[in-house]
Amino acid sequence: METTKMIYLSKRGMKELKKQIINLEKDRQTTLTSLRDIDKTESHDERLARVEKLATLEVIDNELAVKNAALAVAKPLPRKRDALKVALGSIVELLDTNGRVIKYTLVDSLEANPSDGRISIKSPLGQNLVGKQIRDVVEWTAGMGRRQLELVAIH
């Protein structure tokens, strides 16, 4: 998979991506070590174990290649963001119909984790937030229904 477009990541996202790469490299080394420990010509079970390890190694190598390609084109989010309109990197506060304030940071898909308050700019909510201003109502389809939130702050 070739990643040619630029990816913007927060400091946290950049740190997490580098950590994932380090963990994958450790997993790769562990898998290579266990492969060396398996005798290639012994029992049928050991040959099966070797095939499984080779498959695991291929998955790790592919994931590592994707993450390294992403890191190669990743740039930090722009420091200065327009607080008048929502854009990539904006931190928004939204008011739901029950009066609760929900806070999200708009990030690239690679870094998105809604349960952690980071939503993709390409998600239905993210797409509808881009370009909005304070007091605008954001509507999008979620599951079987429409959702509505009011934009109350942009940081």
KELOVO-588214 format. One line per field, with one value per residue (C-alpha): residue number from 0; residue in one letter; y, z, x. Coordinates in Angstrom, 1 decimal. Layout:
BEGIN
pos (NUM,...)
code (a,...)
Y (Y,...)
Z (Z,...)
X (X,...)
***
This chain:
BEGIN
pos (0,1,2,3,4,5,6,7,8,9,10,11,12,13,14,15,16,17,18,19,20,21,22,23,24,25,26,27,28,29,30,31,32,33,34,35,36,37,38,39,40,41,42,43,44,45,46,47,48,49,50,51,52,53,54,55,56,57,58,59,60,61,62,63,64,65,66,67,68,69,70,71,72,73,74,75,76,77,78,79,80,81,82,83,84,85,86,87,88,89,90,91,92,93,94,95,96,97,98,99,100,101,102,103,104,105,106,107,108,109,110,111,112,113,114,115,116,117,118,119,120,121,122,123,124,125,126,127,128,129,130,131,132,133,134,135,136,137,138,139,140,141,142,143,144,145,146,147,148,149,150,151,152,153,154)
code (m,e,t,t,k,m,i,y,l,s,k,r,g,m,k,e,l,k,k,q,i,i,n,l,e,k,d,r,q,t,t,l,t,s,l,r,d,i,d,k,t,e,s,h,d,e,r,l,a,r,v,e,k,l,a,t,l,e,v,i,d,n,e,l,a,v,k,n,a,a,l,a,v,a,k,p,l,p,r,k,r,d,a,l,k,v,a,l,g,s,i,v,e,l,l,d,t,n,g,r,v,i,k,y,t,l,v,d,s,l,e,a,n,p,s,d,g,r,i,s,i,k,s,p,l,g,q,n,l,v,g,k,q,i,r,d,v,v,e,w,t,a,g,m,g,r,r,q,l,e,l,v,a,i,h)
Y (0.0,3.3,6.4,9.5,12.1,14.0,13.0,15.5,14.1,15.7,15.3,12.5,10.8,11.0,9.5,6.7,5.9,5.7,3.5,1.1,0.9,0.0,-2.6,-4.1,-4.3,-6.1,-8.5,-9.1,-9.9,-12.2,-14.1,-14.3,-15.7,-18.3,-19.3,-20.0,-22.2,-24.4,-27.2,-27.1,-30.9,-32.4,-33.3,-32.4,-30.2,-28.3,-27.7,-26.4,-24.2,-22.8,-22.1,-20.2,-18.2,-17.3,-16.1,-14.0,-12.6,-11.6,-9.8,-8.0,-7.0,-5.6,-3.6,-2.3,-1.2,0.6,2.4,3.4,4.7,6.8,8.1,9.1,11.4,12.5,16.2,17.8,19.5,23.2,25.2,28.1,27.1,29.4,29.6,30.9,27.8,24.1,22.5,19.6,19.9,21.9,21.1,21.5,21.6,20.4,20.6,17.6,17.7,16.8,19.8,17.8,19.2,16.8,17.7,16.3,16.9,16.5,14.4,12.3,8.8,7.2,8.8,8.7,7.1,8.4,6.8,9.0,12.2,12.1,11.8,11.5,14.4,11.9,10.5,11.6,14.0,15.2,15.9,17.9,19.9,21.2,24.8,25.3,28.2,28.7,28.3,26.3,23.1,20.0,17.2,13.7,10.3,7.8,4.3,4.4,8.0,11.6,13.2,16.9,18.8,22.5,23.8,26.0,26.4,26.0,25.9)
Z (0.0,-1.0,1.0,-1.1,0.5,3.5,6.9,9.7,13.2,16.6,18.9,20.6,17.3,16.2,19.5,19.2,15.6,16.6,19.6,17.3,15.0,17.9,19.1,15.7,15.3,18.7,17.6,14.3,16.2,18.6,15.7,13.8,16.9,17.4,13.8,14.1,17.1,15.1,13.4,9.7,9.2,12.4,13.0,11.1,14.1,14.0,10.2,10.9,13.6,11.2,8.6,11.2,12.3,8.7,8.2,11.4,10.2,6.9,8.7,10.9,7.9,6.0,9.0,9.7,6.0,6.2,9.5,8.2,5.0,7.1,9.3,6.2,5.0,8.5,9.4,12.7,12.8,12.0,15.2,14.4,13.7,12.8,15.9,13.7,11.5,12.2,10.4,10.8,14.3,15.7,19.2,19.2,21.9,20.9,22.8,22.5,22.8,26.5,27.3,27.6,26.2,24.1,23.2,20.1,18.3,14.5,13.4,10.4,10.1,11.1,14.6,15.1,18.4,19.2,22.7,23.4,22.0,18.6,15.5,11.9,9.7,7.2,9.5,9.0,12.0,11.0,7.4,8.7,11.2,8.7,7.9,10.6,13.0,16.6,17.0,13.8,14.1,12.8,11.5,10.3,9.9,12.6,12.3,11.6,12.6,12.3,15.0,15.8,17.8,18.3,17.9,21.0,20.9,18.6,20.1)
X (0.0,1.5,0.8,1.5,-0.8,0.4,-0.9,-1.3,-0.9,-1.1,2.0,0.1,-0.7,2.9,4.1,1.5,2.5,6.2,5.3,3.3,6.3,8.6,6.2,5.8,9.6,9.8,7.1,9.0,12.2,10.4,8.8,12.1,13.8,11.1,11.3,15.0,14.2,11.9,13.8,12.7,12.8,11.4,7.8,4.7,3.6,6.8,6.4,2.9,4.2,6.8,4.2,2.1,5.1,5.9,2.3,2.6,5.8,4.2,1.3,3.8,6.0,2.9,1.7,5.2,5.5,2.1,3.0,6.5,5.0,2.5,5.3,7.3,4.6,3.3,3.6,2.6,-0.8,-0.5,0.1,-2.1,-5.7,-8.5,-10.8,-13.6,-14.1,-13.6,-10.7,-8.3,-6.7,-9.6,-10.8,-14.6,-17.2,-20.6,-23.9,-26.2,-30.0,-29.7,-27.6,-24.3,-21.1,-19.0,-15.4,-13.7,-10.4,-10.6,-7.7,-6.6,-8.2,-4.9,-5.1,-8.9,-10.1,-13.7,-13.7,-10.6,-12.1,-10.4,-12.6,-11.6,-12.1,-13.5,-16.1,-19.7,-19.6,-16.1,-17.1,-20.1,-18.1,-15.5,-16.1,-18.8,-18.8,-19.9,-23.7,-24.0,-26.0,-24.3,-26.5,-25.5,-26.8,-25.8,-27.1,-30.8,-31.4,-30.3,-28.2,-27.9,-25.3,-24.8,-21.2,-20.5,-16.7,-13.7,-10.2)
***
